[in-house]
Amino acid sequence: MDIKRVVIVGGGTAGWLAANHLGKAMLARSDVSVTLIESSDVPPIGVGEGTVPDIRHTLSSFGISESEFIRECDATFKQSIKFVNWMDKHVHGDGNFFHHLFDVPHSAEAKVLTKRWLDNHSSDKHYGDYLSPQHQICELGLAPKDITTPQYQADLAYAYHLNAGKFAQLLAKNATQKFAVEHIDANVTEVNCNNDGMITSLKTDKFGQLQFDFYIDCSGFNSLLIDKTLNVPFKSVSDTLLVDKALVVQVPTEPDDEIPPYTIATAHQAGWIWDIALSSRRGVGFVYSSKHMSDEDAVTKFDKYLGNKKNEVEYRQIPMKVGYREKFWHKNCVALGLAQGFLEPLEATSILLTDFCAKFLTQRFPTNVSQMEYLEQRFNQSMQYAWERVVDFIKLHYCISDRTDSAFWKENRENKSIPISLNKRLKLWEDFIPVKDDFFSQFEVFFLENFLFVLYGMNYKTATEEKCTMSDAEIKTHFDRRESYDKYLRNKLPKHRELIDKIKKYGLQTI
Ligand SMILES: Cc1cc2nc3c(=O)[nH]c(=O)nc-3n(C[C@H](O)[C@H](O)[C@H](O)COP(=O)(O)OP(=O)(O)OC[C@H]3O[C@@H](n4cnc5c(N)ncnc54)[C@H](O)[C@@H]3O)c2cc1C
């Protein structure tokens, strides 16, 4: 049987990202229709404001103008995640920090510089600052480009902070207008299957029974198809990633408030706080482990963080079920977004994984039911690998911290809570500086440079016996060049707020 009618259930970020990817790809197959059903009775989750640099490529491939995106989604530039107090305050001082930067040196250069930094500078200079000019640019509150830089291009790599609700609306407009995706507002009340367990139709409150050939579950934590209908089991990773609740607020800002060009992630006794500045407000979230902190304590600590802003905001509590489905593709159904799973938002991995999976699905989308068995296997194997690697990367931030001030931090360092795959790599990196070859697959999601910034941002001890392959003279030349490049960037790049205001007024160059 040919696959001609594809439906996406859910119109949050995941649903509309999938709609754009699939809708665009199916323009080449005029016999295939893509429909998205969402219920205005069930609002999207409305959080998820941090992204990673790949999103630029995705938006550009959808034909969305960067200026339009920045205007419509209150978006700002994100060049890093600044991790504050992730190390022991008594050793490294209150307010200790490191940046996980997006701008990365060449991997061969990174190895040499890391060796030098370990030998000579680990106690007097931030690793990020040693490796990349972006550390200083972030600390100065500068943008990664200026108004003359063409859209989606940059002097320094960046992603965005965005308003999740407005982002879904922009993606919806794009998918329906450019890629002929049909949009239905209805509540799916029943899902019907045949004897083989294949989904055959959806019953809706407004349009009765609707039949499709292929079903994409983007119904968020509801997981209407993959869980409630097909009963695909959920694999919890709560023994590894301990936080399971979030308090979320939106903090009003003044039109001339500075906008930090990075996410701030401040650790506390039982989790961390994200602080994301958009052009119109801040999105702030207090993430914690309910086993290690009561809801009352979380509110008190969050109040303290918000200071006098606490009187201007409304708290929303979001429980987080941490883990993912044992299968993401089952029969004629694929789950994406929160329906697929969720890991705490420390490295903004949810939109990233959704985008990654939607692209992967689109590249090998079945034309016929007979292809589904091998495509299903391939998809599940690759995506499971990706999820496992993301778990490893998030856990890394907790298990190499030297904080011991609470049961939460101590438990995070216990061997039994650390995945074997991560433990093996950490063991290797006790003796050797990480290199590109330690990362085998394109499904790693996070690569060498991401690990380097976190490992050495947190003073990971690598007692390497390797020799530095650059002479002192070569190192001097490197840093002389760096100094002039740093100066050039500082002179060229505007303040972040100034650039956002200009883009809203004049727009970026489109070529
Ligand atoms: C606390 C927190 C912080 C986060 N921070 C980040 C971050 O910084 N970066 C990041 O990448 N991600 C983050 N995420 C994840 C991010 O929110 C999600 O990846 C993103 O919003 C996608 O959600 P979704 O589309 O899967 O689900 P939702 O937004 O919940 O959308 C579900 C959709 O399904 C529809 N639906 C449900 N049931 C039915 C039904 N019966 N009939 C019809 N339609 C139905 C709803 O109408 C809705 O349109 C965060 C998540 C949480 C919980």
The ligand as an ORCA input file, in Angstrom:
! r2SCAN-3c Opt
* xyz 0 1
  C      10.464     23.073     31.920
  C      10.806     22.877     30.485
  C      11.784     23.681     29.886
  C      12.138     23.463     28.556
  N      13.143     24.215     27.978
  C      13.569     23.901     26.732
  C      14.637     24.599     26.112
  O      15.215     25.531     26.665
  N      15.010     24.230     24.876
  C      14.403     23.205     24.217
  O      14.823     22.864     23.117
  N      13.343     22.591     24.751
  C      12.919     22.900     25.982
  N      11.851     22.248     26.510
  C      11.104     21.311     25.677
  C      10.169     22.090     24.754
  O       9.185     22.710     25.543
  C       9.535     21.128     23.756
  O      10.536     20.489     23.021
  C       8.729     21.861     22.742
  O       7.876     22.772     23.330
  C       7.948     20.882     21.905
  O       6.832     20.438     22.577
  P       5.796     19.541     21.796
  O       5.425     20.232     20.549
  O       6.305     18.165     21.720
  O       4.546     19.512     22.807
  P       3.486     20.654     23.158
  O       4.029     22.011     23.013
  O       2.921     20.285     24.492
  O       2.364     20.488     22.057
  C       1.428     19.437     22.097
  C       0.392     19.656     21.033
  O      -0.431     18.515     20.981
  C      -1.785     18.917     20.874
  N      -2.650     17.883     21.439
  C      -2.488     17.204     22.597
  N      -3.520     16.347     22.757
  C      -4.332     16.491     21.673
  C      -5.551     15.894     21.244
  N      -6.176     14.988     21.981
  N      -6.082     16.299     20.072
  C      -5.480     17.229     19.302
  N      -4.314     17.809     19.655
  C      -3.768     17.448     20.827
  C      -1.871     20.233     21.630
  O      -2.974     21.002     21.194
  C      -0.528     20.855     21.266
  O      -0.693     21.557     20.042
  C      11.467     22.468     27.811
  C      10.446     21.708     28.411
  C      10.127     21.899     29.729
  C       9.059     21.045     30.339
*
